[in-house]
Amino acid sequence: MSYYECMEKFKDSKYIFVVGIGGSDLASKAVWNAMTLHKPDMDKKIFFLESPDAREYEEVENFVKNEIKNIEDMVLIAISKSGKTAETLEAFNKTYEILENKFDENIKKRAIIISTKNSPLWQIAEEKNIEKIEWEGNVGGRFSAFTVAHTTVLSIAGLDTDAFVAGSKEKKEEEAKHLAENIFQNYKNGFNILDFFIFNSELEDLGKWCRQLIAESLAVITPTVSIGPTDLHSMLELYLGGPKNRFTIFILSLKENKNNINQAAFENVTNAYQKAGLPFIKYEMPEINEKELGSFMAFMMATTIELAKLLGVNPYDQPAVEEYKSQISNT
């Protein structure tokens, strides 16, 4: 089945179960959680099942038993480039079992596997006769935001993926190079922490997506996520009075914060950083929508690649992570 056929088949799903971890789900999770507050007419619910514990499985099981009446109202999407990530395989098998107990073998008609062809997850799909979408090329998970791994989820969720992808095509190469050079020069002077200080709480998962992108691609700069104004009252003493080792990217949506306490806090803290001699930039979104989110994510990918060039590292591999995965899969 093609991508577009899948979209047509599952577009009316009200309950979406997404199984994946890291680069396989962080981008779609970030966009979904950013947009839900800004689309009050959305009547869909997404469960992001990364590495569920017993409590989460119990919550899912209770929800399936008590809330989902019609199998046509749900879809299960499992995403993994390698198709052999232990946490994803376990979460898929357990979630599939929960759904199968409610809807019997018909559940296979309401599932999608997105993976590399012939991977272990792909083979499960073939064995169970589940719809499959092939992972796009050799794009790594943390750089896959604009591929079917995430547009599938966002499209079924009812978001504007055309606008999201269009945002990624806005030309910001020079801005990315400038930011990368700024971060790099400060890194050489001991600023080895890169903090994403976000003044819209719905963008917290966007910060976590940035954290993975930087950590796995560069492995020399430590990315952190702060939420304003909350962390102004828990971490600011450290940030302003502690070690001078933090480069900050302040992120604010102008429309959502216009003339409110968040905007005031944003301006006050950036002024305080300037007085303290701490390096930072401001990234101001006109508003939170699919296009602006796509533009920001593409900008951060470009910045990461440019920064990797300056640091002399390969942004596309992750040898330490692969070693960990191999150990997990052998246990």
Disulfide bonds with the S-S distance in Angstrom:
none
